[in-house]
Amino acid sequence: THLVLDTALDAKQRDYLKKVLNSSKALLGILNDILDYSKIEAGRLDIESIEFSFEDILRMVADLFSARAEEKVIELFVEMANDLPSRLLGDPLRVSQVLSNLIGNAIKFTDQGEVHVIVEQLNSMDEQLLLRVAVRDTGIGLSKMQAESLFQPFMQADASITRKFGGTGLGLTISKRLVELMGGGISVVSELGQGSTFVFTARFG
């Protein structure tokens, strides 16, 4: 589909092919979620420990969503503390997966205002660093009851979310298990109609 989109097409053909491409990406996302969840449940998902730059990962994920933010006319801010080491030891693929999920959700559920990502160092001891990442949005927000069930598998805030926005309801469950495997945790503070702030912590070498 991607190759055909690079050829000469009329407007209607291009529109149809873009719909096919977007549907394919959505299906791939669902398959990846289910495969990851299956690996987690089976205890077969391992966390790597390789050298990487957290700033590079954050920049890559932000670039991934910048066009979507521009389309919705919302601002995406990324802020990193100055005292972070330039290189860390950890699993860059899983870090980017959690960041993508949280930033993607924030943009998806925000129609006006901003999405603000803040990364800071909480503590450092025995060659281990604890990072805190907060993703704050000015979106639709959650009630207390919705927030309490949000990290359970196949759960979304309510049925209208599934109808309007799609998804499997697995992204946050997978993110929760990933950050736990990285020695951290995840939580949300939200108010209906007032936006949400998702915070996760993770340990790195």
Accessible surface in RSA format (square Angstrom, percent):
REM  Atomic radii and reference values for relative SASA: ProtOr
REM  Chains: A
REM  Algorithm: Lee & Richards
REM  Probe-radius: 1.40
REM  Slices: 20
REM RES _ NUM      All-atoms   Total-Side   Main-Chain    Non-polar    All polar
REM                ABS   REL    ABS   REL    ABS   REL    ABS   REL    ABS   REL
RES THR A   1    62.15  44.2  23.98  24.3  38.17  91.0   5.12   6.9  57.03  86.2
RES HIS A   2   120.69  66.0 119.02  82.7   1.67   4.3  86.42  89.1  34.27  39.9
RES LEU A   3   143.63  80.0 139.93 100.1   3.69   9.3 140.18  98.4   3.45   9.3
RES VAL A   4    68.22  44.9  67.08  60.7   1.14   2.8  68.22  59.3   0.00   0.0
RES LEU A   5    21.62  12.0  16.21  11.6   5.41  13.6  16.21  11.4   5.41  14.6
RES ASP A   6   112.23  78.6  75.46  75.1  36.77  86.9  29.06  68.4  83.17  82.9
RES THR A   7    73.33  52.2  62.87  63.7  10.46  24.9  66.28  89.0   7.05  10.7
RES ALA A   8   105.25  96.8  68.81 106.2  36.44  82.9  79.22 111.6  26.03  69.0
RES LEU A   9    44.34  24.7  14.23  10.2  30.12  75.7  19.12  13.4  25.23  67.9
RES ASP A  10    82.18  57.6  70.52  70.2  11.67  27.6  46.03 108.3  36.15  36.1
RES ALA A  11    88.51  81.4  69.28 106.9  19.23  43.7  77.11 108.6  11.40  30.2
RES LYS A  12   136.94  66.8 128.93  79.1   8.01  19.1  78.28  70.5  58.65  62.5
RES GLN A  13    87.32  48.8  85.28  62.3   2.04   4.8  25.08  53.4  62.24  47.2
RES ARG A  14    78.25  32.9  78.25  39.9   0.00   0.0  31.84  43.5  46.41  28.1
RES ASP A  15    63.83  44.7  60.36  60.1   3.47   8.2  20.37  47.9  43.47  43.4
RES TYR A  16   126.08  58.9 124.41  70.8   1.68   4.4  92.93  69.8  33.16  40.9
RES LEU A  17    36.90  20.5  36.86  26.4   0.04   0.1  36.90  25.9   0.00   0.0
RES LYS A  18   108.61  53.0 107.99  66.3   0.62   1.5  58.51  52.7  50.10  53.4
RES LYS A  19   118.54  57.8 114.78  70.4   3.76   9.0  97.77  88.0  20.77  22.1
RES VAL A  20    76.38  50.3  72.04  65.2   4.34  10.5  75.97  66.0   0.41   1.1
RES LEU A  21    35.40  19.7  35.40  25.3   0.00   0.0  35.40  24.9   0.00   0.0
RES ASN A  22    93.07  64.2  87.09  84.2   5.98  14.4  25.36  61.0  67.71  65.4
RES SER A  23    72.85  61.6  61.85  82.5  11.00  25.3  37.92  80.8  34.93  48.9
RES SER A  24    55.54  46.9  45.64  60.9   9.90  22.8  33.18  70.6  22.36  31.3
RES LYS A  25   129.82  63.3 120.04  73.7   9.79  23.3  76.02  68.4  53.80  57.3
RES ALA A  26    61.23  56.3  45.72  70.6  15.51  35.3  58.28  82.1   2.94   7.8
RES LEU A  27   104.74  58.3 103.10  73.8   1.64   4.1 104.21  73.2   0.53   1.4
RES LEU A  28   103.80  57.8 102.14  73.1   1.65   4.2 103.32  72.6   0.48   1.3
RES GLY A  29    33.11  40.8   0.00   N/A  33.11  40.8  31.97  87.7   1.14   2.5
RES ILE A  30    63.16  35.9  62.19  46.3   0.97   2.3  62.38  44.9   0.78   2.1
RES LEU A  31    89.75  50.0  89.52  64.0   0.22   0.6  89.59  62.9   0.16   0.4
RES ASN A  32    72.77  50.2  71.23  68.8   1.54   3.7  19.66  47.3  53.11  51.3
RES ASP A  33    34.40  24.1  34.37  34.2   0.02   0.1   0.02   0.1  34.37  34.3
RES ILE A  34    78.62  44.7  78.34  58.4   0.28   0.7  78.54  56.6   0.08   0.2
RES LEU A  35   105.98  59.0 105.55  75.5   0.44   1.1 105.55  74.1   0.44   1.2
RES ASP A  36    16.12  11.3  16.12  16.0   0.00   0.0   0.00   0.0  16.12  16.1
RES TYR A  37    34.54  16.1  34.54  19.6   0.00   0.0  20.96  15.7  13.58  16.7
RES SER A  38    57.81  48.9  49.42  65.9   8.40  19.3  34.37  73.2  23.44  32.8
RES LYS A  39    94.69  46.2  92.28  56.6   2.41   5.7  50.80  45.7  43.90  46.8
RES ILE A  40    13.26   7.5   4.01   3.0   9.26  22.3   5.91   4.3   7.35  20.0
RES GLU A  41    98.95  56.8  67.59  51.1  31.36  74.7  24.27  46.9  74.68  61.0
RES ALA A  42    67.51  62.1  36.06  55.7  31.45  71.5  49.18  69.3  18.34  48.6
RES GLY A  43    61.21  75.5   0.00   N/A  61.21  75.5  34.68  95.2  26.53  59.4
RES ARG A  44   181.95  76.4 165.68  84.5  16.27  38.7  45.95  62.8 136.00  82.4
RES LEU A  45    14.44   8.0   2.35   1.7  12.10  30.4   4.53   3.2   9.91  26.7
RES ASP A  46   117.64  82.4 101.54 101.1  16.10  38.1  34.92  82.2  82.72  82.5
RES ILE A  47    53.44  30.4  24.04  17.9  29.39  70.8  24.08  17.3  29.36  79.7
RES GLU A  48    98.50  56.6  91.10  68.9   7.40  17.6  35.70  69.1  62.80  51.3
RES SER A  49    84.24  71.2  57.16  76.3  27.07  62.4  39.38  83.9  44.85  62.8
RES ILE A  50    80.73  45.9  77.14  57.5   3.59   8.7  80.73  58.1   0.00   0.0
RES GLU A  51   105.67  60.7  85.83  64.9  19.84  47.2  22.34  43.2  83.33  68.0
RES PHE A  52    11.26   5.6   8.61   5.3   2.65   6.9  11.26   6.8   0.00   0.0
RES SER A  53    13.59  11.5  10.18  13.6   3.41   7.9   3.98   8.5   9.61  13.5
RES PHE A  54     3.27   1.6   2.49   1.5   0.78   2.0   2.49   1.5   0.78   2.2
RES GLU A  55    87.17  50.0  85.42  64.6   1.75   4.2  18.18  35.2  68.99  56.3
RES ASP A  56    82.11  57.5  76.11  75.8   5.99  14.2  24.78  58.3  57.33  57.2
RES ILE A  57    22.77  13.0  22.59  16.8   0.18   0.4  22.77  16.4   0.00   0.0
RES LEU A  58     2.00   1.1   2.00   1.4   0.00   0.0   2.00   1.4   0.00   0.0
RES ARG A  59   133.59  56.1 128.19  65.3   5.40  12.9  54.58  74.6  79.00  47.9
RES MET A  60   101.60  52.6  94.38  62.5   7.22  17.2  61.61  52.4  39.99  53.0
RES VAL A  61     0.29   0.2   0.29   0.3   0.00   0.0   0.29   0.3   0.00   0.0
RES ALA A  62    14.20  13.1  13.70  21.1   0.50   1.1  14.01  19.7   0.19   0.5
RES ASP A  63    93.80  65.7  80.41  80.0  13.38  31.6  26.51  62.4  67.29  67.1
RES LEU A  64   120.28  67.0  94.68  67.7  25.60  64.4 100.24  70.4  20.04  53.9
RES PHE A  65    14.71   7.4  14.65   9.1   0.05   0.1  14.71   8.9   0.00   0.0
RES SER A  66    43.12  36.4  41.86  55.9   1.26   2.9  25.51  54.3  17.62  24.7
RES ALA A  67    61.53  56.6  57.82  89.2   3.71   8.4  60.58  85.3   0.94   2.5
RES ARG A  68   108.18  45.4 105.44  53.8   2.74   6.5  31.73  43.4  76.45  46.3
RES ALA A  69     2.88   2.6   2.88   4.4   0.00   0.0   2.88   4.1   0.00   0.0
RES GLU A  70   132.63  76.1 115.16  87.1  17.47  41.6  47.30  91.5  85.33  69.7
RES GLU A  71   140.18  80.5 107.38  81.2  32.80  78.1  46.95  90.8  93.22  76.1
RES LYS A  72    58.76  28.7  43.83  26.9  14.93  35.5  45.40  40.9  13.36  14.2
RES VAL A  73   129.84  85.4 109.91  99.5  19.93  48.0 115.35 100.2  14.49  39.3
RES ILE A  74     8.81   5.0   0.27   0.2   8.53  20.6   1.04   0.7   7.77  21.1
RES GLU A  75   106.60  61.2 101.96  77.1   4.64  11.0  37.26  72.1  69.34  56.6
RES LEU A  76    39.71  22.1  10.36   7.4  29.35  73.8  10.36   7.3  29.35  79.0
RES PHE A  77    83.35  41.7  80.85  50.1   2.49   6.5  83.35  50.5   0.00   0.0
RES VAL A  78    62.42  41.1  27.55  24.9  34.87  84.0  27.58  24.0  34.84  94.5
RES GLU A  79    89.64  51.5  86.01  65.1   3.63   8.6  34.95  67.6  54.68  44.6
RES MET A  80    52.93  27.4  29.94  19.8  22.99  54.7  26.68  22.7  26.25  34.8
RES ALA A  81    36.17  33.3  17.16  26.5  19.01  43.3  28.85  40.6   7.32  19.4
RES ASN A  82   158.83 109.5 122.03 117.9  36.80  88.6  39.07  94.0 119.75 115.7
RES ASP A  83    95.37  66.8  70.30  70.0  25.07  59.3  49.88 117.4  45.49  45.4
RES LEU A  84    23.68  13.2   4.87   3.5  18.81  47.3   4.90   3.4  18.79  50.6
RES PRO A  85    61.56  44.9  43.56  39.7  18.00  65.4  55.60  45.9   5.96  37.0
RES SER A  86    91.99  77.7  72.14  96.3  19.85  45.7  55.86 118.9  36.14  50.6
RES ARG A  87   120.31  50.5 105.65  53.9  14.66  34.9  49.15  67.2  71.16  43.1
RES LEU A  88     4.36   2.4   1.90   1.4   2.46   6.2   4.36   3.1   0.00   0.0
RES LEU A  89    85.21  47.5  82.36  58.9   2.85   7.2  82.36  57.8   2.85   7.7
RES GLY A  90     8.49  10.5   0.00   N/A   8.49  10.5   8.49  23.3   0.00   0.0
RES ASP A  91     4.87   3.4   4.87   4.8   0.00   0.0   0.00   0.0   4.87   4.9
RES PRO A  92    21.34  15.6  20.76  18.9   0.58   2.1  21.34  17.6   0.00   0.0
RES LEU A  93   118.42  66.0 112.94  80.8   5.49  13.8 117.70  82.7   0.73   2.0
RES ARG A  94    26.40  11.1  26.40  13.5   0.00   0.0   0.00   0.0  26.40  16.0
RES VAL A  95     0.01   0.0   0.01   0.0   0.00   0.0   0.01   0.0   0.00   0.0
RES SER A  96    12.35  10.4  11.93  15.9   0.42   1.0   2.53   5.4   9.82  13.8
RES GLN A  97    45.20  25.3  37.55  27.4   7.65  18.2  32.86  70.0  12.34   9.4
RES VAL A  98     0.03   0.0   0.00   0.0   0.03   0.1   0.03   0.0   0.00   0.0
RES LEU A  99     0.00   0.0   0.00   0.0   0.00   0.0   0.00   0.0   0.00   0.0
RES SER A 100    29.58  25.0  26.90  35.9   2.68   6.2  19.90  42.4   9.68  13.6
RES ASN A 101    37.42  25.8  27.55  26.6   9.88  23.8  12.06  29.0  25.37  24.5
RES LEU A 102     2.26   1.3   0.48   0.3   1.78   4.5   0.59   0.4   1.67   4.5
RES ILE A 103     0.00   0.0   0.00   0.0   0.00   0.0   0.00   0.0   0.00   0.0
RES GLY A 104     6.95   8.6   0.00   N/A   6.95   8.6   6.95  19.1   0.00   0.0
RES ASN A 105    31.07  21.4  30.43  29.4   0.63   1.5   6.12  14.7  24.95  24.1
RES ALA A 106     4.99   4.6   2.00   3.1   2.99   6.8   4.61   6.5   0.38   1.0
RES ILE A 107     0.00   0.0   0.00   0.0   0.00   0.0   0.00   0.0   0.00   0.0
RES LYS A 108    56.93  27.8  52.22  32.0   4.71  11.2  33.06  29.8  23.87  25.4
RES PHE A 109    41.98  21.0  40.32  25.0   1.66   4.3  41.98  25.5   0.01   0.0
RES THR A 110     0.00   0.0   0.00   0.0   0.00   0.0   0.00   0.0   0.00   0.0
RES ASP A 111    93.99  65.8  76.05  75.7  17.94  42.4  32.83  77.3  61.16  61.0
RES GLN A 112   140.77  78.7 138.98 101.6   1.79   4.3  42.26  89.9  98.51  74.7
RES GLY A 113    41.21  50.8   0.00   N/A  41.21  50.8  29.02  79.6  12.19  27.3
RES GLU A 114    44.36  25.5  44.36  33.6   0.00   0.0   6.94  13.4  37.42  30.6
RES VAL A 115     0.34   0.2   0.34   0.3   0.00   0.0   0.34   0.3   0.00   0.0
RES HIS A 116    31.18  17.0  31.18  21.7   0.00   0.0  27.01  27.8   4.16   4.8
RES VAL A 117     0.00   0.0   0.00   0.0   0.00   0.0   0.00   0.0   0.00   0.0
RES ILE A 118    53.73  30.6  53.73  40.0   0.00   0.0  53.73  38.7   0.00   0.0
RES VAL A 119     0.68   0.4   0.00   0.0   0.68   1.6   0.00   0.0   0.68   1.8
RES GLU A 120    58.76  33.7  58.76  44.5   0.00   0.0   9.21  17.8  49.55  40.5
RES GLN A 121    50.07  28.0  29.34  21.4  20.73  49.4   1.17   2.5  48.90  37.1
RES LEU A 122    85.80  47.8  55.83  39.9  29.97  75.3  57.15  40.1  28.65  77.1
RES ASN A 123    57.50  39.7  50.57  48.9   6.94  16.7  27.43  66.0  30.07  29.1
RES SER A 124    69.71  58.9  40.59  54.2  29.11  67.1  13.78  29.3  55.93  78.4
RES MET A 125   121.84  63.1 113.00  74.8   8.84  21.0  86.02  73.1  35.82  47.5
RES ASP A 126   130.22  91.2  99.87  99.4  30.35  71.8  38.33  90.2  91.89  91.6
RES GLU A 127   160.61  92.2 139.36 105.4  21.25  50.6  66.94 129.5  93.68  76.5
RES GLN A 128    75.51  42.2  74.66  54.6   0.84   2.0  28.23  60.1  47.28  35.9
RES LEU A 129     9.70   5.4   9.63   6.9   0.07   0.2   9.63   6.8   0.07   0.2
RES LEU A 130    21.42  11.9  21.42  15.3   0.00   0.0  21.42  15.0   0.00   0.0
RES LEU A 131     1.53   0.8   1.00   0.7   0.53   1.3   1.00   0.7   0.53   1.4
RES ARG A 132    69.36  29.1  69.36  35.4   0.00   0.0   6.88   9.4  62.48  37.9
RES VAL A 133     0.70   0.5   0.70   0.6   0.00   0.0   0.70   0.6   0.00   0.0
RES ALA A 134     7.12   6.5   6.90  10.6   0.22   0.5   6.90   9.7   0.22   0.6
RES VAL A 135     1.06   0.7   0.76   0.7   0.30   0.7   0.76   0.7   0.30   0.8
RES ARG A 136    87.05  36.6  87.05  44.4   0.00   0.0  39.74  54.3  47.31  28.7
RES ASP A 137    10.74   7.5   7.32   7.3   3.42   8.1   0.00   0.0  10.74  10.7
RES THR A 138    57.36  40.8  40.72  41.3  16.63  39.6  42.19  56.7  15.17  22.9
RES GLY A 139     8.30  10.2   0.00   N/A   8.30  10.2   4.44  12.2   3.86   8.6
RES ILE A 140    74.75  42.5  66.72  49.7   8.03  19.4  72.14  51.9   2.61   7.1
RES GLY A 141     5.85   7.2   0.00   N/A   5.85   7.2   0.43   1.2   5.42  12.1
RES LEU A 142    17.01   9.5  16.46  11.8   0.55   1.4  16.46  11.6   0.55   1.5
RES SER A 143    36.61  30.9  31.32  41.8   5.28  12.2  31.87  67.9   4.74   6.6
RES LYS A 144   165.48  80.7 152.41  93.5  13.07  31.1 100.50  90.5  64.98  69.2
RES MET A 145   154.92  80.2 149.32  98.8   5.60  13.3 109.86  93.4  45.06  59.7
RES GLN A 146    33.75  18.9  31.70  23.2   2.05   4.9  11.66  24.8  22.09  16.8
RES ALA A 147    19.04  17.5  14.68  22.7   4.36   9.9  14.89  21.0   4.15  11.0
RES GLU A 148   119.86  68.8  90.23  68.3  29.62  70.5  48.81  94.4  71.05  58.0
RES SER A 149    23.60  19.9  23.32  31.1   0.28   0.6  17.42  37.1   6.18   8.7
RES LEU A 150    14.07   7.8  12.64   9.0   1.43   3.6  12.90   9.1   1.17   3.1
RES PHE A 151    30.23  15.1  23.71  14.7   6.51  16.9  24.11  14.6   6.11  17.5
RES GLN A 152    93.73  52.4  92.44  67.6   1.29   3.1  30.13  64.1  63.59  48.2
RES PRO A 153    53.78  39.2  44.55  40.6   9.23  33.5  44.55  36.8   9.23  57.3
RES PHE A 154   128.23  64.2 105.37  65.3  22.86  59.5 105.37  63.9  22.86  65.4
RES MET A 155    76.51  39.6  72.06  47.7   4.44  10.6  40.75  34.6  35.76  47.4
RES GLN A 156    38.01  21.3  24.58  18.0  13.43  32.0  13.63  29.0  24.38  18.5
RES ALA A 157    19.79  18.2   5.74   8.9  14.05  32.0   5.79   8.2  14.00  37.1
RES ASP A 158    61.72  43.2  50.15  49.9  11.58  27.4  40.17  94.5  21.56  21.5
RES ALA A 159    68.21  62.7  53.31  82.3  14.90  33.9  60.31  84.9   7.90  20.9
RES SER A 160    53.30  45.0  49.92  66.6   3.39   7.8  35.33  75.2  17.98  25.2
RES ILE A 161    16.17   9.2  15.85  11.8   0.32   0.8  16.17  11.6   0.00   0.0
RES THR A 162    67.83  48.2  62.57  63.4   5.27  12.5  51.07  68.6  16.77  25.3
RES ARG A 163   183.03  76.8 146.79  74.8  36.24  86.3  78.93 107.9 104.10  63.1
RES LYS A 164   150.64  73.5 115.25  70.7  35.39  84.3  82.21  74.0  68.44  72.9
RES PHE A 165    52.00  26.0  25.98  16.1  26.03  67.7  32.61  19.8  19.39  55.5
RES GLY A 166    28.34  34.9   0.00   N/A  28.34  34.9  26.49  72.7   1.85   4.1
RES GLY A 167    46.70  57.6   0.00   N/A  46.70  57.6  21.19  58.1  25.51  57.1
RES THR A 168    29.34  20.9  10.24  10.4  19.10  45.5  17.55  23.6  11.79  17.8
RES GLY A 169    11.98  14.8   0.00   N/A  11.98  14.8   7.83  21.5   4.15   9.3
RES LEU A 170     0.25   0.1   0.25   0.2   0.00   0.0   0.25   0.2   0.00   0.0
RES GLY A 171    13.31  16.4   0.00   N/A  13.31  16.4   8.02  22.0   5.28  11.8
RES LEU A 172    18.08  10.1  15.80  11.3   2.27   5.7  15.80  11.1   2.27   6.1
RES THR A 173     4.79   3.4   4.72   4.8   0.07   0.2   4.68   6.3   0.11   0.2
RES ILE A 174     3.18   1.8   3.17   2.4   0.01   0.0   3.18   2.3   0.00   0.0
RES SER A 175     1.73   1.5   1.73   2.3   0.00   0.0   0.00   0.0   1.73   2.4
RES LYS A 176    67.76  33.1  67.76  41.6   0.00   0.0  35.27  31.7  32.49  34.6
RES ARG A 177    78.91  33.1  77.95  39.7   0.96   2.3  11.65  15.9  67.26  40.8
RES LEU A 178     0.04   0.0   0.04   0.0   0.00   0.0   0.04   0.0   0.00   0.0
RES VAL A 179     0.00   0.0   0.00   0.0   0.00   0.0   0.00   0.0   0.00   0.0
RES GLU A 180    78.04  44.8  60.59  45.8  17.45  41.6  29.54  57.1  48.50  39.6
RES LEU A 181    90.99  50.7  63.37  45.3  27.62  69.4  67.76  47.6  23.23  62.5
RES MET A 182    11.27   5.8   2.98   2.0   8.29  19.7  10.25   8.7   1.02   1.3
RES GLY A 183    42.66  52.6   0.00   N/A  42.66  52.6  29.39  80.6  13.28  29.7
RES GLY A 184    20.21  24.9   0.00   N/A  20.21  24.9   6.83  18.7  13.37  30.0
RES GLY A 185    28.93  35.7   0.00   N/A  28.93  35.7  26.18  71.9   2.74   6.1
RES ILE A 186    24.73  14.1   0.14   0.1  24.59  59.3   1.63   1.2  23.09  62.7
RES SER A 187    60.52  51.1  57.61  76.9   2.90   6.7  40.76  86.8  19.76  27.7
RES VAL A 188    27.08  17.8   6.01   5.4  21.07  50.8   6.41   5.6  20.66  56.0
RES VAL A 189   112.89  74.3 106.74  96.6   6.14  14.8 110.26  95.8   2.62   7.1
RES SER A 190    32.79  27.7   0.02   0.0  32.77  75.5   4.45   9.5  28.34  39.7
RES GLU A 191   114.72  65.9 111.64  84.5   3.08   7.3  37.24  72.0  77.48  63.3
RES LEU A 192   109.81  61.2  94.52  67.6  15.29  38.4  94.62  66.5  15.19  40.9
RES GLY A 193    52.60  64.9   0.00   N/A  52.60  64.9  28.81  79.1  23.80  53.3
RES GLN A 194   130.30  72.9  99.79  72.9  30.51  72.6  22.40  47.7 107.89  81.8
RES GLY A 195     4.35   5.4   0.00   N/A   4.35   5.4   1.42   3.9   2.94   6.6
RES SER A 196     8.54   7.2   5.55   7.4   2.99   6.9   2.88   6.1   5.66   7.9
RES THR A 197    32.48  23.1  32.27  32.7   0.21   0.5  18.45  24.8  14.04  21.2
RES PHE A 198    18.82   9.4  18.82  11.7   0.00   0.0  18.82  11.4   0.00   0.0
RES VAL A 199    22.69  14.9  21.26  19.3   1.42   3.4  21.26  18.5   1.42   3.9
RES PHE A 200     1.50   0.8   1.50   0.9   0.00   0.0   1.50   0.9   0.00   0.0
RES THR A 201    28.98  20.6  28.98  29.4   0.00   0.0  18.92  25.4  10.06  15.2
RES ALA A 202     0.63   0.6   0.41   0.6   0.22   0.5   0.41   0.6   0.22   0.6
RES ARG A 203    97.28  40.8  85.56  43.6  11.72  27.9  24.69  33.7  72.59  44.0
RES PHE A 204     4.39   2.2   1.70   1.1   2.70   7.0   4.39   2.7   0.00   0.0
RES GLY A 205    30.78  38.0   0.00   N/A  30.78  38.0  24.72  67.8   6.05  13.6
END  Absolute sums over single chains surface
CHAIN  1 A    11758.1       9662.3       2095.8       6710.5       5047.6
END  Absolute sums over all chains
TOTAL         11758.1       9662.3       2095.8       6710.5       5047.6
